[in-house]
Amino acid sequence: MRFRSPSTLLFGRGRLAGVPALLRELGAERPLVVTDPGVAAAGIAEHLLADLQTSGLQPGLWDGVAADPDETHAERCRQHIAAGGHRSVIALGGGSVIDVAKVAAVLATNGGRSSDYFGFDRVPLPGLPLLTVPTTAGSGAEVSSHAVLVQLDPRKKEVVAGLHLLPRAAVVDPELTLTLPRAETTWSALDGFIHAIEAFLAVRASPFTDTFARQAVPLIARALPQVLADRSDLAARDELSLGCLYSGLAMANANAGAIHALGYPLTARYGIPHGLANALVAAAALERIEPGRPERCAELAVLLGESLMSLRGTQSGLNATTCHPEGESCEPRPPQIAERVRRFLSALGVDDRLSSWGVPAKDLPELADAAHCFRPVLDNTPVDLNRDDLLAVYRASA
């Protein structure tokens, strides 16, 4: 077994104030705060910059990250690092911001372009010290050793992965999620929810990752509806952020699976937000994955069922039975993870079809071809899903 995580994890409300002291503990100076326009407009970056300046750390700011960033974003960020003479990087934002900062930090010491490092373990030297401060709950990027960027020609998702992408420290402050809009809160948390499920079913699952995944599924499933019902419920935000941190640690070490392979082309081609793209295909994919891990799928279904019981209007059907013909007695049947995921998503109002997001039926074969190319996550799935299987999932989700 192998388990990787940042050397320091800080969790809790108000932990943003601890960033200057943590930088000094790491021996990091002159940080460039990397963020996006939304986080900057919310005042979070300004607050952090003031604390860093007061501490004499000579920070800079670059807020040029866009949603679903491509390979050039990391290269532009690296230019700002060089121009300001920065010697460390703070990623303040969601998964897109953190992924850009990771790649920029290694470009600053290794040189070259983002595309030079697409793949696994292709970064030869450590990057600049990187500290991650997520403002969303769910991406898991703050604790992982990989980054996802869009390659421009041809346009597709690519990964840069390896030990040198791992942040030195992560600071998870649930209060930073308060300004995130409702839709983005939902999509990001669903990304974390699916990370936990896929990590638990993964070929690379271990006792370490199982421990985190088992905690993450019920925490997220219980807390997300509470956060959406009352945006000011900080106790629920604590639970959601903690559940997503657990799912991130599980995914970072066990990796994702076929749901992500199916989701990546939807984001790259149609701009469907990553967490939502995964959610749109999750139930149909799980129906095909379940035969490879029936006991684990049943365990996940039980964990999720406990949370579903607390959601109004979702109690019916949780104790399903199988009835034999000709009047024989009915017997309880094992709970099915696919139908419980479908019910959970519906309770959140996420019951869209691919067609509602502009995905025409004629494109599905091409999408299946694209999904079939994501071998690392497909090979980490406990069943062998061929191109026709992936096409069937898309069609069931269309």
C-alpha positions in Angstrom: 0.0 0.0 0.0 1.0 3.6 -0.6 -0.7 6.7 0.8 0.2 10.3 -0.2 -1.0 13.5 1.3 0.3 17.0 2.0 2.6 17.1 5.0 0.3 19.5 6.8 -3.5 19.6 6.8 -5.3 22.4 8.6 -9.1 22.1 8.9 -11.7 24.3 10.6 -13.5 27.6 10.5 -11.1 30.6 10.5 -8.1 28.6 9.4 -7.4 31.0 6.6 -5.8 33.3 9.2 -3.2 30.6 9.8 -1.8 30.7 6.3 1.1 33.2 7.0 2.4 31.2 9.9 2.1 28.0 7.9 4.2 29.5 5.1 6.9 30.5 7.5 6.8 26.9 9.0 7.4 25.6 5.4 10.2 28.1 4.8 8.2 29.6 1.9 8.5 33.3 0.9 7.2 35.7 -1.6 4.1 33.8 -2.5 2.0 34.4 -5.6 -1.7 34.0 -4.7 -3.3 32.3 -7.7 -7.1 32.6 -7.9 -10.0 33.4 -10.3 -12.1 36.6 -10.7 -15.0 35.2 -8.7 -12.9 34.6 -5.6 -11.2 37.9 -6.0 -14.6 39.7 -6.3 -15.8 38.0 -3.1 -12.9 39.7 -1.1 -11.3 36.5 0.0 -8.1 37.1 -1.9 -7.9 40.7 -0.7 -8.2 39.5 2.9 -5.5 36.9 2.5 -3.1 39.3 0.8 -3.5 41.8 3.7 -2.6 39.1 6.2 0.4 38.1 4.1 1.6 41.7 3.7 1.3 42.3 7.4 3.4 39.3 8.0 6.1 40.7 5.7 5.8 37.8 3.1 5.7 40.1 0.0 2.8 38.4 -1.8 1.6 39.0 -5.3 -1.8 38.2 -6.9 -2.8 36.6 -10.2 -6.6 36.1 -10.8 -6.5 34.9 -14.4 -7.8 31.4 -14.0 -11.0 30.5 -15.9 -13.3 27.7 -15.4 -12.2 24.5 -17.2 -8.7 25.9 -17.7 -6.5 24.9 -20.7 -2.8 24.4 -20.9 -2.0 28.0 -21.5 -3.4 29.1 -18.1 -0.6 27.4 -16.3 2.0 28.9 -18.7 0.6 32.4 -18.1 0.7 31.8 -14.4 4.3 30.7 -14.6 5.1 34.0 -16.4 3.6 35.9 -13.4 5.7 33.9 -11.0 8.8 34.7 -12.9 7.9 38.4 -13.4 7.3 38.9 -9.7 10.3 36.9 -8.5 7.9 34.7 -6.5 9.4 31.7 -4.6 6.2 30.0 -3.5 2.6 29.6 -4.7 -0.8 29.7 -2.8 -3.7 28.3 -4.7 -6.9 30.0 -3.5 -10.0 28.7 -5.2 -11.7 25.6 -6.6 -10.3 22.7 -8.5 -9.5 24.7 -11.6 -7.4 27.2 -9.7 -5.6 24.5 -7.8 -4.8 22.5 -10.9 -3.4 25.6 -12.7 -1.3 26.5 -9.7 0.1 23.0 -9.4 1.3 22.9 -13.0 2.6 26.5 -12.9 4.6 25.6 -9.7 6.4 22.8 -11.5 6.9 24.8 -14.7 8.6 27.5 -12.7 11.4 25.0 -11.7 11.4 22.5 -14.6 10.8 24.9 -17.6 9.0 23.9 -20.8 5.3 23.9 -21.5 2.4 22.3 -19.9 2.1 19.7 -22.7 5.6 18.5 -22.0 4.4 16.9 -18.8 1.1 15.4 -19.9 1.0 11.9 -18.4 2.3 10.2 -15.3 5.6 10.8 -13.5 7.0 13.0 -16.2 8.0 15.9 -14.0 11.6 15.4 -13.0 12.2 18.1 -10.4 10.2 19.4 -7.4 8.1 22.5 -8.1 8.0 25.7 -6.0 6.4 25.1 -2.5 2.7 25.0 -3.0 0.0 25.6 -0.4 -3.7 25.0 -1.4 -6.7 26.8 0.1 -9.9 25.5 -1.5 -13.0 27.8 -1.6 -15.2 24.9 -2.8 -15.9 21.5 -1.2 -15.5 18.5 -3.5 -12.8 18.8 -6.1 -10.2 17.0 -3.9 -7.4 18.9 -5.8 -6.1 20.3 -2.5 -4.7 16.9 -1.5 -4.0 15.2 -4.8 -0.8 14.7 -6.8 -2.4 15.4 -10.2 -3.9 18.2 -12.2 -6.3 18.2 -15.1 -6.0 20.7 -18.0 -7.6 21.0 -21.4 -5.3 20.3 -24.3 -6.2 22.7 -27.1 -5.3 20.7 -30.2 -7.1 18.3 -30.3 -9.4 19.6 -27.5 -9.5 17.0 -24.8 -8.7 16.6 -21.1 -5.2 15.8 -20.1 -3.6 15.0 -16.8 -0.2 16.0 -15.3 0.4 13.6 -12.4 3.2 12.6 -10.1 4.8 13.2 -6.7 6.0 16.7 -7.5 2.3 17.8 -8.1 1.5 17.1 -4.4 1.0 20.3 -2.4 3.2 20.9 0.6 0.2 21.9 2.8 -3.6 22.3 2.5 -5.8 24.7 4.5 -9.5 23.7 4.5 -11.7 26.5 6.0 -15.4 25.8 5.6 -16.3 29.5 5.9 -14.6 30.1 2.5 -17.4 28.2 0.8 -20.1 30.7 2.0 -19.9 32.8 -1.2 -20.1 30.0 -3.7 -23.4 30.0 -5.6 -25.9 27.2 -5.1 -25.3 25.5 -8.4 -21.6 25.4 -8.1 -21.9 24.2 -4.5 -24.0 21.3 -5.7 -21.8 20.4 -8.6 -18.6 20.6 -6.6 -19.9 18.5 -3.7 -21.3 15.9 -6.1 -17.8 15.6 -7.6 -16.6 14.8 -4.1 -19.4 12.3 -3.5 -18.5 10.4 -6.7 -14.8 10.5 -5.8 -15.7 8.6 -2.6 -17.8 6.0 -4.4 -15.3 5.4 -7.2 -12.4 5.2 -4.7 -14.2 2.6 -2.7 -14.9 0.5 -5.8 -11.5 1.0 -7.3 -9.0 -1.7 -8.2 -6.4 0.4 -6.3 -8.6 0.7 -3.2 -6.8 0.0 0.1 -7.7 -0.1 3.8 -6.5 3.5 4.1 -8.7 4.8 1.2 -11.6 2.6 2.3 -11.6 4.3 5.7 -11.9 7.8 4.2 -14.5 6.7 1.6 -16.7 5.1 4.2 -16.8 8.3 6.1 -17.2 10.6 3.1 -20.3 9.1 1.5 -22.7 9.5 4.4 -21.2 12.8 5.5 -21.6 14.4 2.0 -25.1 12.9 1.5 -26.3 14.2 4.8 -24.7 17.6 4.7 -25.2 18.7 1.1 -29.0 18.9 1.3 -28.7 20.8 4.6 -26.3 23.3 3.1 -28.6 23.9 0.1 -31.6 24.3 2.4 -29.9 26.8 4.7 -26.8 28.5 3.1 -25.9 29.9 6.5 -25.7 26.6 8.3 -22.1 26.5 9.3 -22.3 23.2 11.1 -23.6 21.6 7.9 -20.8 23.3 5.9 -18.3 21.8 8.4 -19.6 18.4 7.7 -19.7 18.9 3.9 -16.1 20.2 3.8 -14.9 17.4 6.1 -16.7 14.8 4.0 -15.2 16.2 0.8 -11.7 16.3 2.4 -12.1 12.6 3.2 -13.3 11.8 -0.3 -10.3 13.8 -1.8 -7.8 11.8 0.3 -9.5 8.6 -0.9 -9.6 9.6 -4.5 -6.0 11.0 -4.5 -4.7 7.6 -3.5 -7.1 5.0 -5.0 -7.9 7.1 -8.2 -11.2 7.6 -9.9 -13.0 5.2 -12.3 -15.2 4.9 -15.3 -17.6 7.6 -14.2 -14.8 10.1 -14.7 -13.9 8.6 -18.0 -17.4 9.3 -19.2 -17.6 12.7 -17.6 -14.4 14.2 -19.1 -15.5 14.4 -22.7 -18.8 16.0 -21.7 -16.9 18.8 -20.0 -14.3 19.2 -22.7 -16.8 19.2 -25.6 -19.9 20.8 -24.2 -18.6 22.8 -21.2 -20.8 20.8 -18.7 -19.4 21.5 -15.2 -17.2 18.6 -14.2 -19.1 17.5 -11.1 -22.4 17.7 -13.0 -21.0 15.8 -16.0 -20.1 13.0 -13.6 -23.5 13.1 -11.9 -25.4 12.8 -15.2 -23.8 9.4 -16.0 -23.2 8.1 -12.5 -26.3 5.9 -12.0 -26.2 4.3 -15.4 -22.4 3.6 -15.0 -22.9 2.1 -11.6 -25.4 -0.4 -13.0 -22.6 -1.8 -15.1 -19.9 -1.5 -12.5 -21.9 -3.2 -9.7 -21.3 -6.8 -10.9 -17.5 -6.3 -10.4 -17.9 -5.2 -6.7 -21.4 -6.5 -5.5 -20.5 -6.6 -1.8 -18.9 -3.1 -1.8 -21.8 -1.7 -3.9 -24.3 -3.1 -1.3 -22.2 -1.5 1.5 -22.3 1.9 -0.2 -26.0 1.6 -0.8 -26.5 1.0 2.9 -24.4 4.0 3.8 -26.2 6.2 1.4 -29.6 4.8 2.4 -29.1 5.9 6.0 -28.7 9.5 4.7 -31.6 9.2 2.3 -33.9 8.2 5.1 -33.4 11.7 6.5 -34.5 13.4 3.3 -38.2 14.2 3.0 -40.0 12.2 0.4 -37.2 9.7 -0.2 -38.1 7.1 2.3 -40.2 4.9 0.0 -38.5 2.1 -1.7 -35.5 1.9 0.6 -36.4 -1.5 1.9 -37.1 -3.1 -1.5 -38.0 -6.8 -1.7 -37.9 -9.4 -4.4 -41.2 -11.4 -4.9 -41.2 -14.9 -6.4 -43.9 -15.9 -8.8 -47.0 -18.0 -8.0 -47.5 -16.4 -4.6 -44.2 -17.4 -3.0 -42.9 -15.4 -0.2 -41.1 -12.1 -0.7 -37.5 -11.8 0.4 -35.4 -8.7 1.0 -33.1 -8.0 -1.9 -29.7 -6.3 -1.5 -29.9 -2.5 -1.8 -28.7 -1.3 -5.2 -26.3 1.6 -5.3 -27.3 2.8 -8.7 -31.0 3.4 -7.7 -30.0 5.1 -4.5 -27.6 7.4 -6.2 -30.4 8.2 -8.7 -32.8 8.9 -5.8 -30.2 11.1 -4.0 -29.6 13.2 -7.2 -33.3 13.6 -7.8 -33.8 14.8 -4.2 -31.2 17.5 -4.9 -33.0 18.5 -8.2 -30.2 17.0 -10.3 -32.3 14.8 -12.6 -31.2 16.3 -16.0 -30.5 14.3 -19.1 -27.6 14.8 -21.4 -29.9 16.2 -24.0 -30.9 19.1 -21.6 -27.2 20.2 -21.8 -27.0 20.2 -25.6 -25.6 16.7 -26.1 -27.3 15.3 -29.3 -27.8 11.6 -29.7 -25.7 11.6 -32.9 -22.6 12.6 -30.9 -22.8 9.7 -28.4 -20.7 7.2 -30.5 -17.9 9.8 -30.7 -18.2 10.5 -27.0 -17.8 6.8 -26.3 -14.7 6.7 -28.4 -13.3 9.6 -26.4 -14.2 8.1 -23.1 -12.6 4.8 -24.0 -9.2 6.6 -24.3 -9.1 7.4 -20.6 -7.3 4.2 -19.7 -5.9 4.9 -16.2 -9.4 5.4 -14.8 -11.0 2.7 -16.9 -8.3 0.2 -15.9 -9.0 1.2 -12.3 -12.7 0.1 -12.7 -13.5 -3.4 -11.3 -15.2 -4.4 -14.6 -13.9 -4.3 -18.1 -16.0 -1.7 -19.9 -15.5 -1.7 -23.6 -16.5 1.1 -26.0 -20.0 -0.4 -26.5 -20.5 -0.5 -22.7 -19.6 3.2 -22.5 -21.9 4.0 -25.4 -24.7 2.2 -23.6 -24.2 4.3 -20.5 -24.4 7.5 -22.5 -27.6 6.3 -24.2 -29.1 5.4 -20.9 -28.3 9.0 -19.7 -29.3 10.8 -22.8 
